């Protein structure tokens, strides 16, 4: 259906009236799209995600963004069928986010979208430990840039199981590229890190992954170490480790010929804990924890001398005998208080994920295709980044005004 454009579009003024920052943001992020109509509908879609209250349906976003006739099918076409490359737009998002988030880390967020039926791309039955239920759902894995105060998404992967990867008819119907197949979560995390690393935006940023996003943590840690990517990964208490000879304080604990033991068993044998105060939340409220730590290797890393030793950490809440959380890292030269501060970053990512779902329609994708899913996740991510940038600019303006008034 042809789309009639009677005049300037409402979205061109931005979500809050005349807004050069909004049109500049659209140009910066979606200027890579090859066709003018694609760039135009990117702006309209972003405006809809930022302004429509409640569920972000194509129809509601089209009405909010433009008075043009035939807008809904055109917007649907842009999301579900238009052949634009989401990777270029996400690279632009990552550049913007990295420039505005000082001292950021990389974090991983996992989002589950419950679905009916079996035709939506990637949908499969999956046991979700947090709910204790088996859900029919899509699973998205997101890479976030996360500072001490904010977390924003910059890239996504869709988890496909063998039922999708190995079925030519389903692949064709969902337009899944031939280069995409089934792989575990840890391999998706590596792919996300490799793509972001190729942009050379934040070479020293560590990857911080909690247990909600980490599976087969030993394999993920070893591959990250081989890439010389700094990391801090939460592990299970029964994670197998190999003592390397000395703790951080120089106490003899074993040798490389030992059999692997669990992280819990190893640190319990050391016995020494040290108290630390960790600042949490926007106001820096202190939480007190006891920490035990030791240098270890991971089974499978022997003979790979370049990997060196990893540090195993355990957090203990005061008054509790068993550790509450275990982490492994190759940041063996960082102070413990610095590592504890990094451990708070995944909490910000969970808050950001909830905000993307509540405010920017992250789970509202109604299509069934692989490109459509990636287009939708790119647009929702752009809404999240734009919202953060405008809030940050508003805070800076208020600070300048207060300073000028003193």
C-alpha positions in Angstrom: 0.0 0.0 0.0 1.5 3.4 -0.9 2.0 5.8 2.0 0.9 9.4 1.6 3.0 12.0 3.4 0.9 15.2 3.9 3.7 17.1 5.6 6.3 17.0 8.4 6.0 14.0 10.6 5.2 14.4 14.3 8.1 12.2 15.3 10.6 14.6 13.6 10.1 17.0 16.5 11.2 14.3 19.0 9.3 12.8 21.9 9.0 16.1 23.8 8.5 18.7 21.1 11.2 20.5 19.1 14.2 18.3 19.7 17.3 18.5 17.5 18.9 15.9 19.7 16.3 13.3 18.7 16.7 13.9 14.9 20.5 13.9 15.4 20.4 10.6 17.3 18.3 9.0 14.5 20.8 10.3 11.9 23.8 9.0 13.9 22.4 5.6 14.6 20.3 4.9 11.5 22.1 7.0 9.0 23.8 3.7 7.9 20.5 2.5 6.5 20.8 2.7 2.7 17.3 4.0 1.8 15.7 7.2 2.8 12.4 5.5 3.6 14.2 3.0 6.0 15.7 5.9 7.9 12.4 7.7 8.0 10.6 4.6 9.5 13.4 4.0 11.9 12.7 7.5 13.4 9.0 6.8 13.4 9.4 3.5 15.2 11.8 5.0 17.8 9.4 7.8 18.4 6.6 5.3 19.0 8.7 3.2 21.4 9.5 6.3 23.4 6.0 7.8 23.6 3.3 5.1 23.4 2.1 3.9 26.8 1.5 0.3 27.5 2.0 -2.4 24.8 4.0 -1.1 21.8 1.9 -2.6 18.9 2.7 -1.6 15.4 -0.7 0.1 15.0 -0.3 2.2 18.2 3.2 3.3 17.3 2.3 4.2 13.8 -0.6 6.4 15.0 1.7 8.1 17.5 4.5 8.7 15.0 2.8 9.9 11.8 -0.4 11.1 10.2 0.4 9.4 6.9 -2.1 7.0 5.5 -0.9 3.3 5.3 1.5 3.9 8.1 0.9 0.7 10.0 1.7 -1.7 7.1 4.7 0.4 6.2 6.0 0.2 9.8 5.3 -3.5 9.9 7.3 -3.9 6.6 10.2 -1.9 8.1 10.5 -4.2 11.2 9.6 -7.6 9.7 10.6 -7.6 6.0 12.9 -4.6 5.1 16.4 -5.9 4.4 18.5 -3.5 6.6 21.5 -4.6 8.5 21.0 -4.3 12.3 24.8 -4.8 13.0 25.7 -1.4 11.6 23.0 0.3 13.7 24.1 -1.5 16.8 27.7 -0.6 16.2 26.6 3.1 16.2 24.7 2.5 19.4 27.8 1.0 21.0 29.9 4.0 20.0 27.4 6.4 21.5 27.1 4.4 24.7 30.8 4.0 25.2 31.4 7.7 24.8 28.9 8.5 27.6 29.6 5.7 30.1 33.0 6.2 31.7 34.8 3.2 33.2 32.2 0.8 31.9 32.2 -2.9 32.0 30.6 -5.4 29.7 27.7 -7.3 31.2 25.2 -9.9 29.9 21.5 -9.9 30.2 19.1 -12.7 29.3 15.5 -12.1 28.5 12.7 -14.7 28.1 9.6 -13.9 26.1 6.8 -16.3 26.7 5.0 -17.3 23.4 2.1 -19.3 22.3 2.5 -22.0 19.6 5.7 -23.0 17.9 6.0 -20.8 14.8 7.7 -17.7 16.3 11.4 -17.9 15.5 13.5 -19.5 18.3 10.5 -20.5 20.5 11.1 -23.7 22.5 10.2 -25.2 25.8 12.8 -24.4 28.5 13.0 -24.9 32.2 13.5 -21.6 34.0 15.0 -22.1 37.5 13.9 -18.7 38.7 10.2 -19.6 38.3 10.5 -23.4 38.7 8.4 -23.8 35.6 9.0 -25.0 32.0 8.0 -22.2 29.6 7.4 -21.9 25.9 9.6 -19.0 25.1 12.2 -17.1 23.1 15.5 -16.5 24.7 17.5 -13.4 23.9 21.1 -12.8 25.1 22.1 -9.2 25.3 25.5 -7.4 25.7 25.3 -4.3 27.8 27.8 -1.5 28.5 27.5 -0.9 32.3 29.0 1.9 34.4 28.7 2.3 38.1 25.3 4.0 37.6 23.7 2.8 34.4 23.5 -0.1 31.9 22.5 0.1 28.3 22.2 -2.7 25.6 24.3 -2.6 22.5 24.0 -6.1 20.9 21.8 -9.2 20.9 21.8 -12.9 20.0 18.8 -15.2 19.7 19.1 -18.7 21.2 18.1 -21.4 18.7 17.8 -25.1 19.6 18.5 -28.1 17.3 14.8 -28.2 16.4 15.2 -24.8 14.8 18.7 -25.2 13.5 18.2 -28.6 11.9 14.8 -28.0 10.3 15.2 -26.6 6.7 11.5 -25.7 6.4 11.4 -23.8 9.7 14.7 -22.0 8.8 13.3 -21.0 5.4 10.0 -19.8 6.9 11.7 -17.7 9.6 14.5 -16.5 7.2 17.3 -17.8 9.4 20.7 -17.1 7.7 22.7 -20.2 6.7 25.5 -19.0 9.0 23.4 -19.2 12.1 22.9 -22.4 14.0 22.3 -23.9 17.4 25.0 -23.1 20.0 25.1 -22.9 23.8 24.8 -19.7 25.8 28.5 -19.4 26.5 29.3 -19.5 22.7 26.7 -16.7 22.1 28.5 -14.6 24.8 31.8 -15.1 23.1 30.3 -14.0 19.8 28.9 -10.9 21.3 32.2 -10.1 22.9 34.1 -10.7 19.7 31.8 -8.4 17.7 32.1 -5.6 20.3 35.9 -6.1 20.6 36.2 -5.6 16.8 34.9 -2.0 17.2 37.9 -1.2 19.5 35.8 1.0 21.8 36.9 -0.2 25.2 39.8 -2.5 25.1 40.3 -2.7 28.9 36.6 -3.2 29.8 36.1 -6.4 31.8 33.2 -8.8 31.1 31.2 -9.4 34.3 28.7 -12.3 34.1 26.5 -13.5 37.0 24.9 -17.0 37.2 21.7 -15.9 35.5 23.7 -15.5 32.3 26.6 -17.9 32.8 26.4 -21.6 31.8 29.5 -23.8 31.4 31.4 -21.1 33.1 34.8 -22.9 32.9 34.6 -23.1 29.2 33.6 -19.5 28.9 36.4 -18.4 31.2 39.1 -20.4 29.3 38.0 -19.0 25.9 38.0 -15.4 27.3 41.4 -15.9 28.8 42.7 -17.1 25.4 41.3 -13.9 23.9 43.1 -11.9 26.7 39.7 -10.5 27.7 39.4 -9.6 31.3 36.5 -11.2 33.1 34.7 -11.8 36.3 32.3 -14.7 36.2 30.0 -16.1 38.8 30.4 -19.9 39.3 28.5 -22.6 41.2 29.8 -23.8 44.6 30.5 -27.1 43.0 32.7 -25.6 40.2 35.8 -27.8 39.9 39.1 -26.0 40.4 42.8 -26.9 40.8 44.9 -25.3 43.5 48.0 -23.7 42.1 50.2 -23.7 45.1 49.6 -20.5 47.0 46.8 -18.3 48.2 46.9 -14.5 47.9 48.6 -14.4 51.3 51.2 -17.0 50.5 49.8 -20.0 52.4 50.7 -23.3 50.9 47.6 -25.2 49.8 48.6 -27.8 47.2 50.2 -28.4 43.8 49.3 -28.8 40.2 49.2 -32.6 40.5 46.2 -32.5 42.8 42.8 -33.8 41.7 40.1 -31.1 41.1 38.0 -30.1 44.1 34.9 -28.0 44.3 35.2 -24.2 44.8 33.4 -24.5 48.1 35.6 -27.3 49.4 38.8 -25.5 48.3 38.0 -22.2 50.0 36.6 -23.9 53.1 40.0 -25.5 53.5 41.7 -22.2 53.5 39.5 -20.8 56.2 40.6 -17.2 56.2 38.1 -14.5 55.6 38.5 -10.7 55.3 35.8 -8.1 55.9 35.0 -5.5 53.2 32.3 -2.8 52.7 30.7 -2.6 49.3 28.9 0.5 48.1 25.5 -0.3 46.6 22.8 1.6 44.8 22.8 5.2 43.6 23.4 6.6 47.1 26.4 4.4 47.8 24.8 2.5 50.8 27.4 0.2 52.3 26.9 -3.5 52.5 29.3 -5.5 54.6 30.6 -8.8 53.4 33.4 -11.2 54.3 35.6 -12.5 51.4 37.8 -15.6 51.1 40.0 -16.0 48.1 42.7 -18.1 46.5 44.5 -18.6 43.2 43.4 -21.6 41.2 43.4 -23.1 37.7 40.5 -24.6 35.9 40.5 -28.2 34.7 41.4 -28.3 31.0 43.8 -25.3 31.2 46.8 -27.3 32.2 49.5 -27.2 29.6 48.3 -23.8 28.4 50.9 -21.8 30.4 49.9 -18.4 28.9 46.5 -18.6 30.8 48.3 -18.4 34.2 46.3 -18.6 37.4 42.8 -17.3 38.1 41.5 -15.9 41.3 38.6 -17.6 43.1 36.5 -15.3 45.3 33.7 -16.2 47.7 31.3 -13.7 49.3 30.0 -14.5 52.8 27.2 -12.5 54.4 28.3 -11.8 58.0 27.0 -14.5 60.4 26.5 -17.2 57.7 28.8 -20.2 57.5 28.4 -20.9 53.8 29.4 -18.5 51.1 26.5 -16.9 49.3 28.3 -16.4 45.9 31.4 -17.6 44.2 33.3 -15.8 41.4 36.4 -16.5 39.2 38.5 -13.9 37.5 41.7 -13.4 35.6 42.0 -9.9 37.2 44.5 -11.3 39.8 46.2 -7.9 40.3 43.1 -5.9 41.1 42.3 -5.0 44.7 39.4 -7.0 46.2 37.4 -3.9 46.9 37.6 -3.0 43.1 36.4 -6.5 42.2 33.5 -6.3 44.7 32.5 -3.0 43.1 32.4 -4.7 39.6 30.2 -7.5 41.0 27.4 -5.0 41.4 27.3 -4.3 37.6 25.0 -7.2 36.6 22.4 -5.9 39.1 22.2 -2.7 37.1 21.8 -4.8 33.9 18.8 -6.6 35.4 17.2 -3.2 36.3 17.9 -2.0 32.7 16.3 -5.1 31.3 13.2 -4.6 33.3 13.1 -1.0 32.1 13.4 -2.1 28.5 10.5 -4.4 29.0 8.3 -2.0 30.9 9.0 1.2 29.0 10.3 0.4 25.5 8.5 -2.8 24.4 11.4 -5.2 24.5 9.0 -8.2 24.7 6.3 -6.8 22.4 7.7 -8.2 19.1 4.7 -9.7 17.2 6.5 -11.1 14.2 7.9 -14.5 13.5 11.1 -14.0 11.5 14.7 -13.9 12.5 15.5 -10.5 10.9 12.3 -9.1 12.4 13.3 -10.1 15.9 16.8 -8.5 15.4 15.2 -5.4 14.0 12.8 -5.1 16.9 15.6 -5.7 19.5 17.7 -3.0 17.8 14.9 -0.5 18.0 14.1 -1.2 21.6 17.8 -0.9 22.4 18.0 2.4 20.6 15.1 3.6 22.7 16.9 2.6 25.9 20.2 4.3 24.9 18.4 7.5 23.8 16.5 7.6 27.1 19.7 7.3 29.1 21.5 9.9 27.0 18.6 12.5 27.5 18.4 11.8 31.2 22.1 12.2 31.5 22.0 15.5 29.5 19.2 16.7 31.7 21.2 15.9 34.9 24.2 17.7 33.5 22.1 20.8 32.6 20.7 20.9 36.2 24.1 20.6 37.6 25.4 23.5 35.5 22.4 25.6 36.4 23.0 25.0 40.1 26.7 25.8 39.7 25.9 29.0 37.9 23.5 30.0 40.6 26.0 29.8 43.4 
